Amino acid sequence: MSAILKSLGFEKHSPYVRDYFDNVNMRKSIYMSSIIIVLEVWMIIRMTRTIFREHLQSNFWHYFEKYYVNYIVLLTTGCIMLFCAIQFLRGKLKCRNVIVITKCVFMVICIVFGIKVSLNDYEKGEQILTFITMELFSLCLLTWRPYAAFLISGVSFLYLYFQMDQMVAVNTMVNIKKMVIANTTDTGVTEATKINFFFMWISTIMVCIANYNGIRIQALKAGNLQEINTYLSKLSVEDDLTGIHNMFYFRNEAEKLLNYVTTDKENIVFLFFDIENFKSYNEKYGFHAGNDLLIKIAHMIDDSFKGSLVSRFSDDHFVVLTSYEGSKNTIGQISGEIKKLQKEVHLELKCGAYKPVGDEADVSLACDRARFACNSIKKHYDRTFRMYDKTLEDRFQLKHYIVNNIDTAIENGYIQVYYQPIVLTENSEICGLEALARWQDPNYGLLSPGLFIEILEEYRQIHKLDQCIIESVCRDYRDSVDNNKPFVPVSLNFSRLDFELCDIVGFLCETVEKYKVPKEFIDIEVTESALTDQQEFLPSAIKRLREFGYKVWLDDFGSGYSSLNVLKDYQFDVLKIDMKFLSGFSSNEKTRPILENIVSLSKQLKMLSLTEGVETKEQFDFLASIGCNRAQGYLFSKPVPIEILREKIKKKELKVSDQYSN
């Protein structure tokens, strides 16, 4: 009995089987809707030609109501079905309800079309082939649960049957002769038609049942195969590339080891290894050479820690659970061996270590802390090893606090905008402000950007902060204008990840429109490093910004290695010279000619020049003498909240350029 019910569709499908049916139906819908579109276009053309050939234009609206409307409705439905099917198979349409509704509407329109056309044909003594075709298309080509197909076909067949039964039976020569002799108009279908009707209906149901069960069996087989593959993949314990254990194995075995009574927890340590400059090695020698290097290093680490748990964590990262005793010496030996493998690219082994405390058994947390310790010595070429300690613990806790509380901080107004003035070198008047983020936290106090920006970038949440700053700046502009207070253009710093994680340009435009901020009051700063790291989509984003009327600045010019290439490939309005150029202003004789040439270059490229980090009157006077347009630094003001900035302006400690003063 259960098997019969299943074959009739009275069973709950698993998500996989349901998706399988959806995919099959959408593929069939493409063929079906394409055929219908072609046929209906042909029918419309054919009908139009007939009207013009037989000069029936005076009856056009009669034919429109009787034929064209049906053709157009079916054609439109076919186009919608085709579009939805293609979007679904491409993964762009993920709402299943839309697919189900579209399929049902498509089926209803097809059957109604078949009924209307076949009634017209039957009235003229022709066959009801259109109805049969649409039934086969709708219920047999598309796959329905048999009980649903039974109901749908039953209703449609009965409706057509009763409509035909009330019509004049002109579809047989016998009836025609009887009507002529008796001068009568008999109504009702013939016995042969009744029998044919019944057999057609039964045949349709049988095809539906066979079609459904065939696909159901295929779906179940495919689902079982997928489950087997998933199960086998979970059993796999080797990393595909290196052949050493993977993290699935490591976590399971490490958890068991930490829970063994016999484990000497006082003498175990988690080690996290990172091969510094591996990315540069890959770029120089190619991925094949990089993979070969990874395999060598993986087996080097595995061989050095015999009897310990060794796994590839990800990329060029490895984790080890081993005895603390002697681990430092082993790390030193591995570091020496890795240096022998390097060519022109300098390779460094970095290792972070974490010793579990007490009954700690969270393997993921232990690996994360060891990794944190490892990251803390990156770019420190004099250090290979770092143990996770109280100092790192505090930083680690702060890191997780920042990641977990950024949304709360934004919601509660803990994220504040501090403004640092930008002045004209010709008269020291304020011509702009740079918006900088500060986090006034109830637990940690005032957090500087250096504490949270890199963390938010690492965890790919920086766009939330930058969107908050955009909103705050626009709100400050609106408040200043509404209350007749001075306001000058503000430059916003965009992270390279903003363009990847969200539509930051679209958000900016929406917010500017919301607060009615003139676009000349918003400038965008993009760092030089961002342009060298993300070249695939940043050019179009910068182009969009300039097309929308925003000025784009090149920030931190001179801090990287590709400055001149960046100037060649992109168009900027302002060249912002990195503060490092002024760090040796008094002692380094090369500083002045370099700055002078940079300013001269900016003029030749038709850009304004701005130097940041100005701290002394001597520096400022020199910048003015070489024609640098703008300056920014502690000589004028450190970043402050807008209220303090307004107070300084009120006390005439700072003066706003006449262009922007009220």
Stockholm file with secondary structure:
# STOCKHOLM 1.0

chainA/1-662         MSAILKSLGFEKHSPYVRDYFDNVNMRKSIYMSSIIIVLEVWMIIRMTRTIFREHLQSNFWHYFEKYYVNYIVLLTTGCIMLFCAIQFLRGKLKCRNVIVITKCVFMVICIVFGIKVSLNDYEKGEQILTFITMELFSLCLLTWRPYAAFLISGVSFLYLYFQMDQMVAVNTMVNIKKMVIANTTDTGVTEATKINFFFMWISTIMVCIANYNGIRIQALKAGNLQEINTYLSKLSVEDDLTGIHNMFYFRNEAEKLLNYVTTDKENIVFLFFDIENFKSYNEKYGFHAGNDLLIKIAHMIDDSFKGSLVSRFSDDHFVVLTSYEGSKNTIGQISGEIKKLQKEVHLELKCGAYKPVGDEADVSLACDRARFACNSIKKHYDRTFRMYDKTLEDRFQLKHYIVNNIDTAIENGYIQVYYQPIVLTENSEICGLEALARWQDPNYGLLSPGLFIEILEEYRQIHKLDQCIIESVCRDYRDSVDNNKPFVPVSLNFSRLDFELCDIVGFLCETVEKYKVPKEFIDIEVTESALTDQQEFLPSAIKRLREFGYKVWLDDFGSGYSSLNVLKDYQFDVLKIDMKFLSGFSSNEKTRPILENIVSLSKQLKMLSLTEGVETKEQFDFLASIGCNRAQGYLFSKPVPIEILREKIKKKELKVSDQYSN
#=GR chainA/1-662 SS CHHHHHHTTCSCCCHHHHHHHHHHHHHHHHHHHHHHHHHHHHHHHHHHHHHHHTTCGGGHHHHIIIIIHHHHHHHHHHHHHHHHHHHHHTTSCCCHHHHHHHHHHHHHHHHHHHHHHHHHHHHTTCCCHHHHHHHIIIIIISCCCHHHHHHHHHHHHHHHHHHHHTSBCCSSHHHHHHHHHHTCCCBSCCHHHHHHHHHHHHHHHHHHHHHHHHHHHHHHHHHHHHHHHHHHHHHCCBCTTTCSBCHHHHHHHHHHHHHCTTCCGGGEEEEEEEEETHHHHHHHHCHHHHHHHHHHHHHHHHHHTTTSEEEEEETTEEEEEEESTTHHHHHHHHHHHHHHHCSSSCCEEEEEEECCCTTCCCHHHHHHHHHHHHHTTTTCTTCCEEECCHHHHHHHHHHHHHHHHHHHHHHTTCEEEEEEEEEETTTCCEEEEEEEEEEEETTTEEECHHHHHHHHHHTTCHHHHHHHHHHHHHHHHHHHHHTTCCCCCEEEEECTTHHHHSCHHHHHHHHHHHHTCCGGGEEEEEEHHHHHHCTTTHHHHHHHHHHTTCEEEEEEETSSSCHHHHHHHCCCSEEEECGGGGTTTTTCTTHHHHHHHHHHHHHHTTCEEEEECCCSHHHHHHHHHTTCCEEESTTTCCCBCHHHHHHHHHTTSSCBCTTTCC
#=GC SS_cons         CHHHHHHTTCSCCCHHHHHHHHHHHHHHHHHHHHHHHHHHHHHHHHHHHHHHHTTCGGGHHHHIIIIIHHHHHHHHHHHHHHHHHHHHHTTSCCCHHHHHHHHHHHHHHHHHHHHHHHHHHHHTTCCCHHHHHHHIIIIIISCCCHHHHHHHHHHHHHHHHHHHHTSBCCSSHHHHHHHHHHTCCCBSCCHHHHHHHHHHHHHHHHHHHHHHHHHHHHHHHHHHHHHHHHHHHHHCCBCTTTCSBCHHHHHHHHHHHHHCTTCCGGGEEEEEEEEETHHHHHHHHCHHHHHHHHHHHHHHHHHHTTTSEEEEEETTEEEEEEESTTHHHHHHHHHHHHHHHCSSSCCEEEEEEECCCTTCCCHHHHHHHHHHHHHTTTTCTTCCEEECCHHHHHHHHHHHHHHHHHHHHHHTTCEEEEEEEEEETTTCCEEEEEEEEEEEETTTEEECHHHHHHHHHHTTCHHHHHHHHHHHHHHHHHHHHHTTCCCCCEEEEECTTHHHHSCHHHHHHHHHHHHTCCGGGEEEEEEHHHHHHCTTTHHHHHHHHHHTTCEEEEEEETSSSCHHHHHHHCCCSEEEECGGGGTTTTTCTTHHHHHHHHHHHHHHTTCEEEEECCCSHHHHHHHHHTTCCEEESTTTCCCBCHHHHHHHHHTTSSCBCTTTCC
//
